[in-house]
Amino acid sequence: MNKPALASIPVFKLYGEDLEWPTPDLLHCESISQRGREFQWEIKPHRHADLCQLLFLCRGQAELQVEERRILLETPTIQVLPPLSVHGFRFSEDVEGHVVTLAAPLVSHLQARLGQVQDVLATDASYPVGVDAQYLESLFHSLQDEYQGQQPAREMLMHALVDMIVVWIGRQALLRSNAGQRPQRSREYFNGFMQLVEAHYREHVKVEDLAHRLGISVSHLNGTCRELAGQPALQIMHERQLLEAKRLLTYTRMTIYEISAELGFSDPTNFTRLFRRRVGISPKVFRDQLKAEQAGDRGSLSLT
């Protein structure tokens, strides 16, 4: 995503929409995959004049351009995008999550009630959700269901769910502020660890070796990973190996043996054991189920 001149950056109500605001509600909710698939997984840099957006990444990857910065999200995270901030996205095709867009009157109402963190919706920031991932996913899913439905007191419940989400963001911002430089230092260690994982996940390096390269102890590294990602360092390393395994199973014709070797496993049995333990099924069953789903999709299309 190359940086365009500010004058050339379009100002949208919602990206790619012709309508000024395509809903009578003070908020709009949609899945990331819904909008991403429509634009081939890339949303080019743009602005919203008077809208605040909350992007919740559940799974997959998102490369963000926010003003002058590029951010790679690989763990469950909420990204706040305030009005007029220039932002664009590039998503992996396995991305899952939600984008909630808040109209100016609702943003003002929320800010007035947030007290000492009232500027949290006016500042772009990333908030890794850590151990709260399941809780927040349930809130966003419930909000999506209510938005798409027509149940009694729909607006009241939607606003209550948004309140809970924004309160969580506000509390995270307050904790970050009160902790001073500690979260920044923790984030630097975590980012350094993720870069090392990305560079060496095929090599099966030890957690101790990566901690040593970062200049911290294993317990410090595990504590940082649990704080910012909700899981210990080794589990994050396994998740990266499994992500690559799923990609190879989905998009290539490599055999299980070849994929195992590609990911640095000396014995395919160890690869299959790890995959089954973490995913719940074997690599072969995963690929077979994917083929069956794709065949079913093609069959449905042929009937329409």
C-alpha positions in Angstrom: 0.0 0.0 0.0 1.9 3.0 -1.2 1.3 6.3 0.6 -1.0 8.6 -1.5 -1.2 12.4 -1.4 -3.7 13.5 1.2 -5.8 15.4 -1.4 -6.2 12.2 -3.4 -7.4 10.1 -0.4 -11.2 9.6 -0.8 -13.5 10.4 2.1 -16.2 7.7 2.5 -19.1 7.1 4.7 -18.5 3.4 4.3 -15.8 2.1 2.0 -17.2 1.6 -1.5 -20.7 2.6 -0.6 -22.6 5.1 -2.7 -25.1 6.0 0.0 -24.3 8.7 2.5 -25.1 6.3 5.4 -26.8 3.0 4.4 -28.6 2.4 7.7 -31.1 4.3 10.0 -29.1 3.2 13.0 -26.3 5.1 14.6 -23.9 2.2 14.0 -23.1 -0.2 11.2 -21.7 -3.8 11.8 -20.3 -6.2 9.2 -17.9 -9.1 9.1 -14.3 -8.3 7.9 -14.6 -11.1 5.3 -17.8 -9.7 3.9 -16.2 -6.4 2.9 -12.7 -7.9 2.3 -13.9 -10.5 -0.2 -15.8 -7.8 -2.1 -12.6 -5.9 -2.7 -10.2 -8.9 -3.1 -8.9 -8.6 0.5 -7.5 -5.1 0.1 -9.1 -1.9 1.2 -7.2 1.0 -0.2 -6.3 4.1 2.0 -9.3 6.3 2.7 -10.8 8.5 5.4 -14.2 8.8 7.1 -15.2 12.4 7.8 -17.3 11.8 11.0 -17.2 8.1 11.7 -15.2 6.1 14.2 -14.5 2.5 13.4 -13.6 -0.5 15.7 -11.9 -3.3 13.8 -11.9 -6.6 15.8 -9.5 -9.2 14.3 -10.4 -12.7 15.6 -8.3 -14.9 13.3 -6.1 -14.5 10.3 -3.8 -11.6 9.5 -4.3 -7.9 8.8 -1.8 -5.5 7.5 -2.9 -2.0 8.4 -1.7 1.4 7.1 -2.7 4.0 9.7 -1.5 7.5 8.9 2.3 7.1 8.6 2.5 3.7 10.2 2.2 0.1 9.1 0.9 -2.4 11.6 0.8 -6.2 11.2 -2.0 -7.8 13.3 -1.6 -11.5 13.8 -3.3 -12.0 17.2 -6.8 -11.2 18.3 -6.9 -7.4 18.5 -9.2 -4.4 18.5 -8.0 -1.5 16.4 -9.6 2.0 17.0 -9.8 4.2 13.9 -11.0 7.7 14.7 -12.6 10.2 12.3 -10.4 11.5 9.5 -7.6 9.1 10.2 -6.2 7.8 6.9 -6.3 4.0 6.9 -6.2 1.0 4.6 -6.1 -2.8 5.0 -4.7 -5.9 3.4 -6.2 -9.1 4.8 -5.3 -12.8 4.6 -8.1 -14.8 3.0 -8.7 -16.8 6.2 -9.4 -13.6 8.1 -12.3 -13.6 10.6 -13.6 -10.6 12.6 -15.9 -7.6 12.6 -15.9 -3.9 11.7 -18.2 -1.7 13.8 -18.7 1.8 12.5 -20.1 4.5 14.9 -21.8 7.6 13.7 -20.8 11.0 15.2 -23.8 11.4 17.6 -23.1 8.0 19.1 -19.4 8.7 19.4 -20.1 11.9 21.3 -22.6 10.2 23.6 -20.0 7.5 24.4 -17.2 10.0 24.9 -19.3 12.0 27.3 -19.8 9.0 29.5 -16.3 7.6 29.5 -14.9 10.1 31.9 -11.1 10.1 32.2 -10.6 8.0 29.0 -13.1 10.1 26.9 -10.5 10.5 24.2 -10.1 6.8 23.6 -12.3 7.0 20.5 -10.4 10.0 19.2 -7.0 8.2 19.1 -5.9 5.4 16.8 -4.6 2.5 18.8 -4.3 -1.3 18.9 -5.5 -3.3 21.9 -4.5 -7.0 21.9 -7.4 -8.8 23.6 -5.3 -11.6 25.2 -7.4 -13.7 27.6 -10.5 -11.7 26.8 -10.7 -12.9 23.2 -13.6 -15.3 23.8 -15.5 -12.7 25.8 -15.1 -10.0 23.1 -15.8 -12.4 20.3 -19.2 -13.2 21.9 -20.0 -9.4 22.2 -19.1 -8.7 18.6 -21.0 -11.8 17.4 -24.1 -10.8 19.4 -23.9 -7.2 18.0 -23.7 -8.6 14.4 -26.7 -10.8 15.1 -28.8 -8.0 16.5 -27.8 -5.6 13.7 -28.9 -8.1 11.1 -32.1 -9.0 12.9 -35.3 -7.2 13.9 -36.0 -8.4 17.4 -37.8 -6.2 20.0 -35.6 -3.6 21.7 -33.0 -4.2 19.0 -31.5 -0.7 19.2 -31.3 -0.8 23.0 -29.4 -4.1 23.0 -27.0 -3.0 20.2 -26.1 0.1 22.2 -25.7 -1.9 25.4 -23.2 -4.2 23.5 -21.3 -1.3 22.1 -21.2 0.2 25.6 -19.5 -3.0 26.9 -17.0 -3.0 24.0 -16.1 0.6 24.5 -15.8 0.2 28.2 -13.4 -2.6 27.7 -11.3 -0.4 25.3 -11.4 2.4 27.8 -10.2 0.2 30.7 -7.3 -1.1 28.5 -6.3 2.5 27.6 -6.4 3.4 31.3 -4.3 0.4 32.3 -1.8 1.3 29.6 -1.7 4.9 30.7 -1.2 4.0 34.4 1.5 1.5 33.7 3.6 4.2 32.1 6.4 2.7 29.9 5.9 -0.9 30.9 3.4 -1.8 28.2 5.6 -0.1 25.6 8.6 -2.1 26.7 6.4 -5.3 26.8 5.1 -4.5 23.4 8.7 -4.1 22.1 9.7 -7.5 23.5 6.5 -9.1 22.1 7.0 -7.6 18.6 10.6 -8.7 18.7 9.5 -12.2 19.6 6.9 -12.3 16.8 9.5 -11.3 14.3 11.8 -14.1 15.5 9.0 -16.6 15.3 8.2 -15.4 11.7 11.8 -15.8 10.7 12.5 -19.2 12.4 9.2 -21.1 12.8 10.4 -23.8 10.4 13.5 -24.4 12.4 11.9 -25.5 15.7 14.2 -23.3 17.8 13.8 -23.5 21.6 11.9 -20.8 23.5 15.0 -20.4 25.6 17.0 -19.4 22.6 14.5 -16.8 21.5 14.3 -15.4 25.0 18.1 -15.2 25.1 18.2 -13.3 21.8 15.7 -10.8 23.2 17.8 -10.4 26.3 15.1 -11.6 28.8 14.3 -14.7 30.7 11.9 -17.4 29.6 9.5 -16.6 32.4 9.6 -12.9 31.4 8.9 -13.9 27.8 6.1 -16.2 28.7 4.5 -13.6 31.0 4.7 -11.0 28.2 3.1 -13.4 25.7 0.3 -14.3 28.1 -0.3 -10.6 28.8 -0.5 -9.5 25.2 -1.6 -12.6 23.4 -3.3 -14.8 26.0 -1.0 -17.7 25.5 2.6 -18.8 26.3 5.5 -18.4 23.8 5.6 -22.1 22.7 1.9 -22.1 21.9 2.4 -19.0 19.8 5.2 -20.7 17.9 3.0 -23.8 17.4 0.1 -21.6 16.1 2.4 -20.1 13.5 3.5 -23.5 12.3 -0.2 -24.7 12.1 -1.2 -21.5 10.2 1.4 -22.3 7.6 0.3 -26.0 7.6 -3.3 -25.0 6.9 -2.2 -22.7 4.1 -0.2 -25.5 2.4 -3.0 -28.0 2.9 -5.5 -25.5 1.4 -3.6 -23.9 -1.5 -1.1 -26.6 -2.6 -1.0 -30.2 -3.6 1.9 -31.0 -1.3 1.7 -34.3 0.5 1.5 -34.5 4.3 5.1 -35.8 4.3 6.2 -32.8 2.1 4.4 -30.3 4.3 5.9 -31.9 7.4 9.4 -31.6 5.9 8.7 -28.0 4.8 7.8 -27.1 8.3 11.0 -28.6 9.7 9.5 -31.8 11.3 12.0 -34.7 11.3 9.1 -37.1 11.6 5.7 -36.7 9.9 4.1 -38.5 12.9 5.1 -35.6 15.1 3.6 -33.1 12.7 0.3 -35.1 12.6 0.2 -35.4 16.3 0.7 -31.7 16.9 -1.9 -30.8 14.2 -4.5 -33.2 15.7 -3.9 -32.0 19.2 -4.3 -28.3 18.4 -6.8 -28.5 15.5 -8.8 -31.5 16.6 -8.5 -33.5 13.4 -5.6 -34.9 11.4 -4.1 -32.9 8.4 -5.6 -35.5 6.0 -9.1 -35.1 7.4 -8.7 -31.3 7.4 -7.8 -31.4 3.6 -10.6 -33.9 2.9 -13.2 -31.7 4.6 -12.0 -28.7 2.7 -12.3 -30.5 -0.6 -15.8 -31.7 0.3 -16.9 -28.1 1.2 -15.5 -26.8 -2.0 -17.2 -29.5 -4.0 -20.5 -28.6 -2.2 -20.0 -24.9 -3.1 -19.5 -25.8 -6.7 -22.6 -28.0 -6.7 -24.7 -25.2 -5.2 -23.5 -22.8 -7.8 -24.4 -25.2 -10.6 -28.0 -25.3 -9.4 -28.5 -21.5 -9.4 
